[in-house]
Amino acid sequence: MSASTAIPRGDVEQLVRSILRQQFGGDGRAPGGYRPDLVVNISARHVHLRQDHVDVLFGKGYQLTEMKRLYQATDFASNETVAVVGPRQRMIPNVRILGPCRAFTQVELAFTDAISLGLDLPVKLSGDIEGTPGCLLIGPKGSVELDKGVIRAERHVHMGDRDASYYGVKAKDRMNLRIHGPCPTTLEGLLVRTNPDWKLEVHIDTDEGNACDLVHATRVELVKP
């Protein structure tokens, strides 16, 4: 039986550093010098509306007005809000509408919001509203009764093509988010969503953000499971 020879720790570290330099460059950047700028944002409760529902809630021909641009420049938080009413007339007032209008109306709530409204909500990818519960939306000019469209949004990460290449992932892959700080946490199973125009951004809801004390986090990182 032959005995194995131990490799000195210094040699191991040198070998690992050499491999990393070949893969990412001397400063940890990917080839070409690209380093992603990871942003993690809490996505608070909000509503997406079809234009015909805007017409009912705010008046015929009404256009949403921009309050501020979101991190993804294609989207904005509007000045307009609606009341969301669940079973037994439980209500959350002043829920922000995000624009621009979409081809479907959707209400995104956190788990505690759903409890408050008396709704049992599935975790869904935005746009996947089949089989979901509905609610009543009330605006200044009218109301809309939805038969579906209320969800808990699945935690996810937006990526451009360079970000996906850097992490070695593609659309619909899963990643984990490590949050370092007073309440260190790993959120597993973030869905990867890609678009050439997107900036790197993780979206979690208010319950998840509070649970990991995101506002006091010292560092965040995305890792493949």
GROMACS elastic network, one bead per residue, 0.5 to 0.9 nm:
[ bonds ]
;  ai    aj funct       b0    kb
    6     9     6  0.87952   500
    7    10     6  0.84233   500
    7    11     6  0.67687   500
    7    12     6  0.68161   500
    8    11     6  0.54047   500
    8    12     6  0.65430   500
    8    13     6  0.89314   500
    9    12     6  0.51102   500
    9    13     6  0.62810   500
    9    14     6  0.86493   500
   10    13     6  0.52019   500
   10    14     6  0.61802   500
   10    15     6  0.86464   500
   11    14     6  0.50736   500
   11    15     6  0.61428   500
   11    16     6  0.86640   500
   12    15     6  0.51435   500
   12    16     6  0.62486   500
   12    17     6  0.86627   500
   13    16     6  0.51517   500
   13    17     6  0.61523   500
   13    18     6  0.85578   500
   14    17     6  0.51703   500
   14    18     6  0.61510   500
   14    19     6  0.87454   500
   15    18     6  0.50916   500
   15    19     6  0.63580   500
   15    20     6  0.87491   500
   16    19     6  0.51762   500
   16    20     6  0.62596   500
   16    21     6  0.86479   500
   17    20     6  0.50640   500
   17    21     6  0.60862   500
   17    22     6  0.86213   500
   17    26     6  0.87715   500
   18    21     6  0.51485   500
   18    22     6  0.63080   500
   18    23     6  0.87109   500
   18    26     6  0.88782   500
   19    22     6  0.51931   500
   19    23     6  0.62592   500
   19    24     6  0.85945   500
   20    23     6  0.50359   500
   20    24     6  0.57621   500
   20    25     6  0.70193   500
   20    26     6  0.77604   500
   20    28     6  0.73616   500
   21    24     6  0.53537   500
   21    27     6  0.76552   500
   21    28     6  0.70712   500
   21    29     6  0.88390   500
   22    25     6  0.58068   500
   22    26     6  0.78701   500
   22    31     6  0.88810   500
   23    28     6  0.84887   500
   23    29     6  0.86628   500
   23    30     6  0.70361   500
   23    31     6  0.73007   500
   24    27     6  0.74811   500
   24    28     6  0.51257   500
   24    31     6  0.57511   500
   24    32     6  0.89541   500
   24    33     6  0.82928   500
   25    28     6  0.55374   500
   25    29     6  0.55466   500
   25    30     6  0.63490   500
   25    31     6  0.64481   500
   25    32     6  0.86535   500
   25    33     6  0.76123   500
   26    29     6  0.73448   500
   27    30     6  0.89043   500
   27    33     6  0.87075   500
   28    33     6  0.87243   500
   28    35     6  0.80637   500
   29    32     6  0.78001   500
   29    33     6  0.52479   500
   29    34     6  0.56793   500
   29    35     6  0.52794   500
   29    36     6  0.87605   500
   30    33     6  0.55912   500
   30    34     6  0.53415   500
   30    35     6  0.63587   500
   30   166     6  0.64283   500
   31    34     6  0.67482   500
   31   166     6  0.88119   500
   34   162     6  0.80698   500
   34   163     6  0.88487   500
   34   166     6  0.81161   500
   35   163     6  0.83912   500
   35   166     6  0.79588   500
   36   162     6  0.82775   500
   36   163     6  0.62309   500
   36   166     6  0.77667   500
   36   200     6  0.71216   500
   37   199     6  0.84806   500
   37   200     6  0.66661   500
   37   201     6  0.85631   500
   38   199     6  0.86882   500
   38   200     6  0.56562   500
   38   201     6  0.60997   500
   38   202     6  0.77401   500
   38   220     6  0.76841   500
   38   221     6  0.74344   500
   38   222     6  0.81786   500
   39   199     6  0.87935   500
   39   200     6  0.64953   500
   39   202     6  0.62844   500
   39   203     6  0.88878   500
   39   220     6  0.83141   500
   40   157     6  0.86730   500
   40   200     6  0.87414   500
   40   201     6  0.56570   500
   40   203     6  0.61976   500
   40   204     6  0.76766   500
   40   214     6  0.84667   500
   40   220     6  0.77850   500
   41    71     6  0.88252   500
   41   201     6  0.70737   500
   41   202     6  0.60704   500
   41   203     6  0.52912   500
   41   204     6  0.65861   500
   41   205     6  0.84395   500
   41   209     6  0.83940   500
   41   214     6  0.87852   500
   42   202     6  0.82878   500
   42   203     6  0.57961   500
   42   204     6  0.50962   500
   42   205     6  0.52831   500
   42   206     6  0.58318   500
   42   208     6  0.82058   500
   42   209     6  0.61144   500
   42   214     6  0.84868   500
   43    46     6  0.80839   500
   43   108     6  0.89113   500
   43   203     6  0.58779   500
   43   204     6  0.58196   500
   43   206     6  0.65528   500
   43   209     6  0.89183   500
   44    96     6  0.88696   500
   44   108     6  0.81400   500
   44   109     6  0.73862   500
   44   110     6  0.76258   500
   44   204     6  0.85292   500
   44   205     6  0.59186   500
   44   206     6  0.56815   500
   45    95     6  0.66766   500
   45    96     6  0.73752   500
   45   107     6  0.76582   500
   45   108     6  0.54706   500
   45   110     6  0.65675   500
   45   113     6  0.80395   500
   45   205     6  0.78210   500
   45   206     6  0.79460   500
   46    81     6  0.87339   500
   46    95     6  0.56283   500
   46    96     6  0.50285   500
   46    97     6  0.57194   500
   46    98     6  0.67432   500
   46   106     6  0.85615   500
   46   107     6  0.60729   500
   46   108     6  0.54765   500
   46   109     6  0.69280   500
   47    81     6  0.84204   500
   47    82     6  0.82669   500
   47    95     6  0.69609   500
   47    96     6  0.62805   500
   47    98     6  0.61100   500
   47    99     6  0.89000   500
   47   105     6  0.73917   500
   47   106     6  0.57851   500
   47   108     6  0.62276   500
   47   109     6  0.88247   500
   48    96     6  0.89431   500
   48    97     6  0.59081   500
   48    98     6  0.55862   500
   48    99     6  0.68063   500
   48   100     6  0.81180   500
   48   101     6  0.66588   500
   48   102     6  0.66718   500
   48   104     6  0.74564   500
   48   105     6  0.52912   500
   48   106     6  0.51176   500
   48   107     6  0.64169   500
   48   108     6  0.83400   500
   49    52     6  0.81973   500
   49    53     6  0.62591   500
   49    54     6  0.64910   500
   49    97     6  0.74129   500
   49    98     6  0.79192   500
   49    99     6  0.78266   500
   49   100     6  0.82910   500
   49   101     6  0.54272   500
   49   102     6  0.59807   500
   49   103     6  0.78319   500
   49   104     6  0.64201   500
   49   106     6  0.66032   500
   49   107     6  0.85955   500
   50    53     6  0.53344   500
   50    54     6  0.64676   500
   50    55     6  0.88793   500
   50   101     6  0.53205   500
   50   102     6  0.51774   500
   50   103     6  0.55773   500
   50   104     6  0.54159   500
   50   105     6  0.53532   500
   50   106     6  0.88313   500
   51    55     6  0.62841   500
   51    56     6  0.88159   500
   51    61     6  0.84329   500
   51    62     6  0.84486   500
   51    63     6  0.81889   500
   51   101     6  0.58445   500
   51   102     6  0.74163   500
   51   103     6  0.81176   500
   52    56     6  0.65049   500
   52    57     6  0.87997   500
   52    60     6  0.82187   500
   52    61     6  0.86051   500
   53    56     6  0.50578   500
   53    57     6  0.61195   500
   53    58     6  0.83977   500
   53   105     6  0.78364   500
   53   143     6  0.85662   500
   53   144     6  0.68751   500
   54    57     6  0.51422   500
   54    58     6  0.57026   500
   54    59     6  0.71450   500
   54    60     6  0.78484   500
   54    61     6  0.81085   500
   54    62     6  0.66499   500
   54    63     6  0.75666   500
   54    64     6  0.79274   500
   54   101     6  0.84345   500
   54   139     6  0.87570   500
   55    58     6  0.55051   500
   55    61     6  0.57663   500
   55    62     6  0.58160   500
   55    63     6  0.83516   500
   55   141     6  0.86579   500
   55   142     6  0.88021   500
   56    59     6  0.56042   500
   56    60     6  0.66331   500
   56   139     6  0.81187   500
   56   141     6  0.67195   500
   56   142     6  0.55274   500
   56   143     6  0.66339   500
   56   144     6  0.71460   500
   57    60     6  0.86727   500
   57    82     6  0.81724   500
   57   137     6  0.79848   500
   57   138     6  0.66301   500
   57   140     6  0.62469   500
   57   141     6  0.51086   500
   57   143     6  0.55777   500
   57   144     6  0.70694   500
   58    61     6  0.85212   500
   58    62     6  0.61465   500
   58    63     6  0.86221   500
   58    80     6  0.89158   500
   58   139     6  0.61571   500
   58   140     6  0.58699   500
   58   142     6  0.68958   500
   59    62     6  0.55717   500
   59   140     6  0.84490   500
   59   141     6  0.59109   500
   59   142     6  0.78938   500
   64    78     6  0.61779   500
   64    79     6  0.74254   500
   64    80     6  0.68209   500
   64    97     6  0.84057   500
   64    98     6  0.86832   500
   64    99     6  0.69564   500
   64   100     6  0.74677   500
   64   101     6  0.81449   500
   65    77     6  0.85280   500
   65    78     6  0.53435   500
   65    79     6  0.58340   500
   65    80     6  0.72110   500
   65    99     6  0.84257   500
   66    69     6  0.73398   500
   66    76     6  0.62247   500
   66    77     6  0.61766   500
   66    79     6  0.61042   500
   66    80     6  0.87005   500
   66    98     6  0.88881   500
   66    99     6  0.78276   500
   67    76     6  0.71876   500
   67    77     6  0.56175   500
   67    79     6  0.50780   500
   67    80     6  0.86238   500
   68    76     6  0.56933   500
   68    77     6  0.54501   500
   68    78     6  0.69874   500
   68    79     6  0.85131   500
   69    72     6  0.77225   500
   69    73     6  0.61165   500
   69    74     6  0.79517   500
   69    75     6  0.62585   500
   69    77     6  0.62974   500
   69    78     6  0.87707   500
   70    73     6  0.58319   500
   70    74     6  0.77390   500
   70    75     6  0.56575   500
   70    76     6  0.50600   500
   70    77     6  0.66707   500
   71    74     6  0.85349   500
   71    75     6  0.78617   500
   71    76     6  0.85728   500
   71   199     6  0.78126   500
   71   201     6  0.80035   500
   72    75     6  0.59448   500
   72    76     6  0.82787   500
   72   158     6  0.89328   500
   72   197     6  0.85527   500
   72   198     6  0.63434   500
   72   199     6  0.65054   500
   72   200     6  0.89790   500
   72   201     6  0.82861   500
   73    76     6  0.73266   500
   73   197     6  0.89606   500
   73   198     6  0.83095   500
   73   199     6  0.88785   500
   74    99     6  0.86867   500
   74   100     6  0.80944   500
   74   197     6  0.87964   500
   74   198     6  0.87633   500
   75    98     6  0.70035   500
   75    99     6  0.57448   500
   75   100     6  0.63534   500
   76    97     6  0.88263   500
   76    98     6  0.57131   500
   76    99     6  0.52500   500
   76   100     6  0.69798   500
   77    80     6  0.84615   500
   77    96     6  0.70549   500
   77    97     6  0.63829   500
   77    99     6  0.62625   500
   77   100     6  0.88666   500
   78    81     6  0.77483   500
   78    96     6  0.69310   500
   78    97     6  0.56947   500
   78    98     6  0.56574   500
   78    99     6  0.63558   500
   78   100     6  0.86906   500
   79    96     6  0.75506   500
   79    97     6  0.76395   500
   79    98     6  0.89868   500
   80    94     6  0.83541   500
   80    95     6  0.85165   500
   80    96     6  0.63905   500
   80    97     6  0.59626   500
   80    98     6  0.86209   500
   80   139     6  0.89270   500
   81    93     6  0.80618   500
   81    95     6  0.50821   500
   81    97     6  0.55023   500
   81   139     6  0.74342   500
   82    92     6  0.87737   500
   82    93     6  0.65251   500
   82    94     6  0.52733   500
   82    95     6  0.53090   500
   82    96     6  0.68076   500
   82    97     6  0.73665   500
   82   137     6  0.63225   500
   82   138     6  0.55805   500
   82   139     6  0.50906   500
   82   140     6  0.80180   500
   83    91     6  0.67345   500
   83    92     6  0.57476   500
   83    94     6  0.54905   500
   83    95     6  0.60361   500
   83   136     6  0.80749   500
   83   137     6  0.56820   500
   83   138     6  0.50695   500
   83   139     6  0.67170   500
   84    90     6  0.84275   500
   84    91     6  0.55925   500
   84    92     6  0.52476   500
   84    93     6  0.62990   500
   84    94     6  0.81222   500
   84    95     6  0.70361   500
   84   107     6  0.84978   500
   84   117     6  0.84622   500
   84   135     6  0.68305   500
   84   136     6  0.59119   500
   84   138     6  0.66704   500
   85    88     6  0.85513   500
   85    89     6  0.59270   500
   85    90     6  0.56015   500
   85    92     6  0.64758   500
   85    93     6  0.83174   500
   85   117     6  0.69406   500
   85   135     6  0.58801   500
   85   137     6  0.63172   500
   85   138     6  0.77631   500
   86    89     6  0.57464   500
   86    90     6  0.52450   500
   86    91     6  0.61709   500
   86    92     6  0.85485   500
   86   114     6  0.86260   500
   86   116     6  0.86361   500
   86   118     6  0.63104   500
   86   119     6  0.67785   500
   86   134     6  0.80495   500
   86   135     6  0.52901   500
   86   136     6  0.65536   500
   87    90     6  0.61741   500
   87    91     6  0.87603   500
   87   117     6  0.66047   500
   87   118     6  0.59106   500
   87   119     6  0.71713   500
   87   135     6  0.75922   500
   87   136     6  0.89275   500
   88   117     6  0.82673   500
   88   118     6  0.76852   500
   89   117     6  0.80763   500
   90   116     6  0.71517   500
   90   117     6  0.51252   500
   90   118     6  0.72135   500
   91   116     6  0.79706   500
   91   117     6  0.62282   500
   92    95     6  0.70028   500
   92   113     6  0.80831   500
   92   116     6  0.81917   500
   92   117     6  0.74690   500
   93   138     6  0.89780   500
   98   101     6  0.78272   500
   99   102     6  0.77896   500
  101   104     6  0.82889   500
  101   105     6  0.85397   500
  102   105     6  0.69768   500
  104   127     6  0.74116   500
  104   129     6  0.88502   500
  104   149     6  0.82224   500
  105   127     6  0.87958   500
  105   146     6  0.83410   500
  105   148     6  0.87770   500
  105   149     6  0.64311   500
  105   150     6  0.88700   500
  106   126     6  0.80515   500
  106   127     6  0.74998   500
  106   129     6  0.75306   500
  106   148     6  0.81030   500
  106   150     6  0.58426   500
  106   151     6  0.75210   500
  107   134     6  0.87542   500
  107   135     6  0.87131   500
  107   149     6  0.60478   500
  107   151     6  0.62736   500
  107   152     6  0.84820   500
  108   126     6  0.84055   500
  108   149     6  0.84210   500
  108   150     6  0.60505   500
  108   151     6  0.51917   500
  108   152     6  0.56200   500
  108   153     6  0.60496   500
  109   112     6  0.81024   500
  109   113     6  0.57809   500
  109   114     6  0.64731   500
  109   121     6  0.85832   500
  109   150     6  0.74195   500
  109   151     6  0.63015   500
  109   152     6  0.52915   500
  109   153     6  0.72728   500
  109   205     6  0.79278   500
  109   206     6  0.88573   500
  110   113     6  0.51460   500
  110   114     6  0.63815   500
  110   115     6  0.88668   500
  110   151     6  0.84096   500
  110   152     6  0.57416   500
  110   153     6  0.78395   500
  110   205     6  0.60154   500
  110   206     6  0.64013   500
  110   207     6  0.62781   500
  110   208     6  0.86528   500
  111   114     6  0.51061   500
  111   115     6  0.64090   500
  111   116     6  0.87550   500
  111   120     6  0.87026   500
  111   121     6  0.76318   500
  111   152     6  0.68094   500
  111   205     6  0.87826   500
  111   206     6  0.88647   500
  111   207     6  0.69814   500
  112   115     6  0.50205   500
  112   116     6  0.62162   500
  112   117     6  0.87246   500
  112   207     6  0.72244   500
  113   116     6  0.50382   500
  113   117     6  0.63312   500
  113   118     6  0.86182   500
  113   119     6  0.85262   500
  114   117     6  0.51533   500
  114   118     6  0.60289   500
  114   120     6  0.64942   500
  114   121     6  0.65742   500
  114   151     6  0.88467   500
  114   152     6  0.83136   500
  115   118     6  0.50350   500
  115   119     6  0.60136   500
  115   120     6  0.73709   500
  115   121     6  0.89645   500
  116   119     6  0.77496   500
  119   133     6  0.76036   500
  119   134     6  0.89416   500
  119   135     6  0.89599   500
  119   150     6  0.88783   500
  120   133     6  0.78103   500
  121   124     6  0.88544   500
  121   132     6  0.71081   500
  121   133     6  0.70501   500
  121   150     6  0.70277   500
  121   151     6  0.55577   500
  121   152     6  0.61124   500
  122   131     6  0.89951   500
  122   132     6  0.69245   500
  122   133     6  0.87081   500
  122   150     6  0.85269   500
  122   151     6  0.58824   500
  122   152     6  0.60213   500
  122   153     6  0.84800   500
  123   151     6  0.61958   500
  123   153     6  0.57075   500
  123   154     6  0.54748   500
  123   155     6  0.88640   500
  124   127     6  0.80656   500
  124   128     6  0.61800   500
  124   129     6  0.74615   500
  124   132     6  0.88849   500
  124   151     6  0.61134   500
  124   152     6  0.61141   500
  124   153     6  0.52978   500
  124   154     6  0.52291   500
  125   128     6  0.56095   500
  125   129     6  0.83164   500
  125   151     6  0.84639   500
  125   152     6  0.84156   500
  125   153     6  0.58104   500
  125   154     6  0.52521   500
  125   155     6  0.82813   500
  125   156     6  0.85083   500
  125   191     6  0.86365   500
  126   129     6  0.75852   500
  126   151     6  0.80873   500
  126   152     6  0.88776   500
  126   153     6  0.62021   500
  126   154     6  0.75259   500
  127   130     6  0.87202   500
  127   149     6  0.83859   500
  128   131     6  0.87446   500
  128   132     6  0.85942   500
  128   149     6  0.82679   500
  128   151     6  0.87973   500
  129   132     6  0.55137   500
  129   133     6  0.85218   500
  129   148     6  0.64891   500
  129   150     6  0.73032   500
  129   151     6  0.73365   500
  130   133     6  0.87960   500
  130   148     6  0.69488   500
  130   149     6  0.74458   500
  131   148     6  0.69331   500
  131   149     6  0.84217   500
  132   147     6  0.82398   500
  132   148     6  0.51022   500
  132   149     6  0.57626   500
  132   150     6  0.61344   500
  132   151     6  0.67607   500
  133   146     6  0.82394   500
  133   147     6  0.64654   500
  133   149     6  0.63067   500
  133   150     6  0.56974   500
  133   151     6  0.77932   500
  134   145     6  0.74757   500
  134   149     6  0.56286   500
  134   150     6  0.56203   500
  135   144     6  0.84517   500
  135   145     6  0.61150   500
  135   146     6  0.52362   500
  135   147     6  0.68176   500
  135   148     6  0.73929   500
  135   149     6  0.80903   500
  135   150     6  0.71459   500
  136   143     6  0.70009   500
  136   144     6  0.58272   500
  136   146     6  0.60086   500
  136   147     6  0.87749   500
  137   142     6  0.85953   500
  137   143     6  0.54756   500
  137   144     6  0.51296   500
  137   145     6  0.63732   500
  137   146     6  0.76011   500
  138   141     6  0.81456   500
  138   142     6  0.61792   500
  138   144     6  0.65889   500
  138   145     6  0.87692   500
  139   142     6  0.54211   500
  139   143     6  0.58833   500
  139   144     6  0.84477   500
  140   143     6  0.82824   500
  146   149     6  0.69384   500
  146   150     6  0.85689   500
  148   151     6  0.89774   500
  151   154     6  0.87515   500
  152   205     6  0.83933   500
  153   156     6  0.85071   500
  153   204     6  0.82189   500
  153   205     6  0.75962   500
  154   190     6  0.76845   500
  154   191     6  0.74922   500
  154   203     6  0.87079   500
  154   204     6  0.79378   500
  154   205     6  0.87358   500
  155   187     6  0.87549   500
  155   188     6  0.89608   500
  155   189     6  0.77524   500
  155   190     6  0.52901   500
  155   191     6  0.65308   500
  155   202     6  0.76678   500
  155   203     6  0.58966   500
  155   204     6  0.51522   500
  155   205     6  0.74195   500
  156   174     6  0.85731   500
  156   175     6  0.86718   500
  156   189     6  0.81496   500
  156   192     6  0.59200   500
  156   193     6  0.70112   500
  156   201     6  0.85377   500
  156   202     6  0.58629   500
  156   203     6  0.56162   500
  156   204     6  0.71175   500
  157   175     6  0.84561   500
  157   190     6  0.63999   500
  157   191     6  0.61700   500
  157   192     6  0.51805   500
  157   193     6  0.59907   500
  157   194     6  0.83118   500
  157   200     6  0.71129   500
  157   201     6  0.55663   500
  157   203     6  0.61636   500
  157   204     6  0.89033   500
  158   191     6  0.87084   500
  158   192     6  0.64741   500
  158   193     6  0.50382   500
  158   194     6  0.58480   500
  158   195     6  0.75992   500
  158   198     6  0.63712   500
  158   199     6  0.66651   500
  158   200     6  0.54236   500
  158   201     6  0.50946   500
  158   202     6  0.62033   500
  158   203     6  0.79785   500
  159   162     6  0.78989   500
  159   163     6  0.56227   500
  159   164     6  0.60781   500
  159   171     6  0.87670   500
  159   192     6  0.72265   500
  159   193     6  0.61233   500
  159   195     6  0.63710   500
  159   196     6  0.77780   500
  159   197     6  0.85077   500
  159   198     6  0.56659   500
  159   199     6  0.58255   500
  159   201     6  0.68646   500
  159   202     6  0.88257   500
  160   163     6  0.53270   500
  160   164     6  0.63517   500
  160   165     6  0.87374   500
  160   193     6  0.86687   500
  160   194     6  0.56673   500
  160   195     6  0.52690   500
  160   197     6  0.61049   500
  160   199     6  0.58036   500
  160   200     6  0.65620   500
  161   164     6  0.51996   500
  161   165     6  0.62150   500
  161   166     6  0.86315   500
  161   170     6  0.88469   500
  161   194     6  0.69194   500
  161   195     6  0.68261   500
  161   196     6  0.54314   500
  161   197     6  0.83930   500
  161   198     6  0.84078   500
  162   165     6  0.50646   500
  162   166     6  0.60721   500
  162   167     6  0.87274   500
  162   196     6  0.83898   500
  163   166     6  0.50032   500
  163   167     6  0.63008   500
  163   168     6  0.83537   500
  163   169     6  0.86216   500
  163   194     6  0.89439   500
  163   199     6  0.83124   500
  163   200     6  0.67633   500
  164   167     6  0.53385   500
  164   168     6  0.57920   500
  164   169     6  0.51664   500
  164   170     6  0.60175   500
  164   171     6  0.82466   500
  164   192     6  0.85765   500
  164   194     6  0.74671   500
  165   169     6  0.65146   500
  165   170     6  0.79659   500
  166   169     6  0.80183   500
  167   170     6  0.88974   500
  167   222     6  0.83485   500
  167   223     6  0.79491   500
  167   224     6  0.78356   500
  168   224     6  0.86472   500
  169   172     6  0.86479   500
  169   173     6  0.62692   500
  169   174     6  0.82119   500
  169   175     6  0.86209   500
  169   192     6  0.77431   500
  169   224     6  0.83156   500
  170   173     6  0.57389   500
  170   174     6  0.89143   500
  170   192     6  0.68643   500
  170   193     6  0.78546   500
  170   194     6  0.73368   500
  171   174     6  0.87125   500
  171   191     6  0.79399   500
  171   192     6  0.52127   500
  171   193     6  0.50694   500
  171   194     6  0.55394   500
  171   195     6  0.88880   500
  172   191     6  0.57278   500
  172   192     6  0.50343   500
  172   193     6  0.62441   500
  172   194     6  0.85036   500
  173   189     6  0.86812   500
  173   190     6  0.82129   500
  173   191     6  0.60459   500
  173   192     6  0.53063   500
  173   193     6  0.82121   500
  174   188     6  0.80682   500
  174   189     6  0.50932   500
  174   190     6  0.52646   500
  174   192     6  0.58801   500
  174   224     6  0.71733   500
  174   225     6  0.74559   500
  175   187     6  0.88264   500
  175   188     6  0.66184   500
  175   189     6  0.54273   500
  175   190     6  0.50481   500
  175   191     6  0.67097   500
  175   192     6  0.71291   500
  175   222     6  0.66285   500
  175   223     6  0.57941   500
  175   225     6  0.59385   500
  176   186     6  0.66366   500
  176   187     6  0.56706   500
  176   189     6  0.56668   500
  176   190     6  0.59203   500
  176   221     6  0.83182   500
  176   222     6  0.57805   500
  176   223     6  0.52755   500
  176   224     6  0.61085   500
  176   225     6  0.62358   500
  177   185     6  0.81861   500
  177   186     6  0.55115   500
  177   187     6  0.50965   500
  177   188     6  0.63935   500
  177   189     6  0.83608   500
  177   190     6  0.73590   500
  177   202     6  0.85626   500
  177   220     6  0.69845   500
  177   221     6  0.57989   500
  177   223     6  0.64294   500
  177   224     6  0.88711   500
  178   184     6  0.75448   500
  178   185     6  0.59704   500
  178   187     6  0.64946   500
  178   188     6  0.85491   500
  178   219     6  0.82224   500
  178   220     6  0.56069   500
  178   221     6  0.52821   500
  178   222     6  0.64108   500
  178   223     6  0.75493   500
  179   183     6  0.78895   500
  179   184     6  0.54345   500
  179   185     6  0.51927   500
  179   186     6  0.60969   500
  179   187     6  0.80426   500
  179   212     6  0.71768   500
  179   213     6  0.88724   500
  179   214     6  0.74342   500
  179   217     6  0.64016   500
  179   218     6  0.77776   500
  179   219     6  0.61463   500
  179   221     6  0.68200   500
  180   183     6  0.70898   500
  180   185     6  0.68654   500
  180   186     6  0.87268   500
  180   212     6  0.88933   500
  180   214     6  0.88672   500
  180   217     6  0.56247   500
  180   218     6  0.56193   500
  180   219     6  0.50721   500
  180   220     6  0.60920   500
  180   221     6  0.84975   500
  181   184     6  0.53248   500
  181   185     6  0.85092   500
  181   212     6  0.85998   500
  181   213     6  0.80296   500
  181   214     6  0.82429   500
  181   216     6  0.65214   500
  181   219     6  0.69080   500
  181   220     6  0.89482   500
  182   212     6  0.84119   500
  182   213     6  0.73557   500
  182   216     6  0.69917   500
  182   217     6  0.68573   500
  182   218     6  0.82494   500
  183   211     6  0.80000   500
  183   212     6  0.54633   500
  183   213     6  0.60471   500
  183   214     6  0.83411   500
  183   216     6  0.85051   500
  183   217     6  0.77372   500
  184   212     6  0.65861   500
  184   213     6  0.84151   500
  184   217     6  0.80252   500
  185   211     6  0.85087   500
  185   212     6  0.58107   500
  186   212     6  0.85269   500
  187   190     6  0.74255   500
  187   208     6  0.84942   500
  187   212     6  0.89419   500
  188   225     6  0.80516   500
  189   225     6  0.81934   500
  190   202     6  0.83256   500
  190   203     6  0.89695   500
  194   197     6  0.86624   500
  194   198     6  0.71782   500
  195   198     6  0.53922   500
  195   199     6  0.86727   500
  196   199     6  0.85669   500
  198   201     6  0.82643   500
  204   207     6  0.82060   500
  204   208     6  0.60836   500
  204   209     6  0.64459   500
  205   208     6  0.54121   500
  205   209     6  0.61442   500
  205   210     6  0.86724   500
  206   210     6  0.60160   500
  206   211     6  0.84401   500
  207   210     6  0.52449   500
  207   211     6  0.60910   500
  207   212     6  0.88162   500
  208   211     6  0.50720   500
  208   212     6  0.64165   500
  208   213     6  0.84803   500
  208   214     6  0.85285   500
  209   212     6  0.55416   500
  209   213     6  0.59568   500
  209   214     6  0.52519   500
  209   215     6  0.78189   500
  210   214     6  0.65222   500
  210   215     6  0.82127   500
  211   214     6  0.78893   500
  212   215     6  0.86533   500
  212   216     6  0.88644   500
  212   217     6  0.80728   500
  213   216     6  0.57969   500
  213   217     6  0.65931   500
  214   217     6  0.50105   500
  214   218     6  0.86943   500
  215   218     6  0.88428   500
  217   220     6  0.73074   500
